Amino acid sequence: MATVLQRRQLVNIPSAWLERVGQARTSCAPIVGYNQRRGVTTRDLDRRKGDRERVVILGSGWAGYTLSRELDPKKYQPVVVSPRSYFVFTPLLASTSVGTLEFRTALESVRSQQTNVEFLQGWADDICLDKKSIVVEESVADQSQGLALTGDRQKVHEDPEKVKAIKASKGGLFDLHYDKLIIAVGCYSQTFGIKGVKENAFFLKDVGDARRIRRRILECFETASLPTTSDKMRRQLLNFAVVGGGPTGIEFSAELHDLIKEDLAKLYPTLIDEFRITVYDVAPKVLSMFDENLGKYAMNHFHREGINIRTSHHPEELRLGVPQADQDDPSIRDKEGVYTLRTTEEGEVGVGMCVWSTGLMPNPFIQKTMSKVRRFPSPTARIEGRYWERDEWYMKQDGRTKGVFTDDKLRVKLVSKPNGSEPVETVMKDVYAIGDCAVMEGTMYPATAQVANQKAGWLAKRLNKDDTAEETFAFKNRGIMAYLGNWRAIMQAGSGGNISGRAAWFVWRGAYLTKSVSWRNRILIPIYW
């Protein structure tokens, strides 16, 4: 466990935003001329492509990153398009946020000398299915890099002006041709539209979020240690709330408890009796995806460690400032030094930080840009019967998750409903969707890294062998794990076997170590541990 929390601040680089970019969003055609004037070209990519097929992969998460590394570079030219130039090993983010591990141990660069993966840093802005090209918006100077996706691009610290600037501005656009397209854009952090969550919560989806959390923990303890801080304010500063009783929320709570008890207790010995950690969840129990006995073991362990669990609690608002009852308290000098979390069951509670980990929401790229197909992509689709090119074709989406429906070969499905006729479906031959943004029709696979990783590995293998039309994908559950703190964990194997306690902790650490991509991190992680 690290004994020093490092203050690190993301560097914000001003963007040279262009006024007329928004005019090009409605159609793919004007972008070409616009690119020519600016000198944007993919000529270098075309020259290196040779006679290979170009596979454009949207996203550098578990699905996109895995697929790009496993494609045969002699047969395909993998081109990753993503707003971040790195892959995040998300299971280690909780450890990096409290200093157990450094940020570098959870990151892998998309660009690598060991692979032949091309990379373009940008947002996928639009897709012309009939022309087999995508429109990419540059994002190298995006001030929100590394922060959790929450629905309005990305959250930029707590500065409202920066948030407005991101919404109002656009980067330069350019076209990119593909032979095969892999949609792996992932999902955003789910806020359920609760007031103030997007602006004030601390998420844990990217390395920038881990930096913010680490910095905020230090701020809370430093402020609480000042002689000018009242007792009431001190208790609120050292009250940490975690909303979400899934593996991410539980593991962060455990890591935070370890940090405070093992490290910060030595630096702030007079404050240790003041801190509290509370986990809130709307469900009647936490870790609902685990066996009931493992869930009880986790709750009992948290109870012994002094971590409070509030199940069946419904958040209503998260705002900056002290609770309303303390607004007129003269002993509280800084009225906006804490946050107020309001739940239906408890009312307002002052907290130093609220970490939000409640699930996923659809990516707006899927919801808005790709909800309507402008022209029927006849060169890249096959028809189950008759079709009408004049009709409007849509991606078929799951009604519950809003993810893109695919067939059992991970190919994107389109649907159209002609006037007075039954809906017609078609399958895109060269367009695939994997990861959290995709749902294989007829299945209920969880939106986890394990599923995304297996889909990517399966698809890469099939593309390398040219037998995507013959094989079908089937998920193999390898089990789920969660760290509980104090060298304790729980593990539920895919075959039904359960492990808890110290033995599960060894398995948990061993699994994360072996799954790390590079040998550099496989060496660094145990050194930090």
Summary of the structure (lengths in Angstrom):
residues: 529
radius of gyration: 24.3
end to end distance: 6.6
largest distance: 77.3
contacts: 1735
relative contact order: 0.13
helix: 33%
strand: 25%
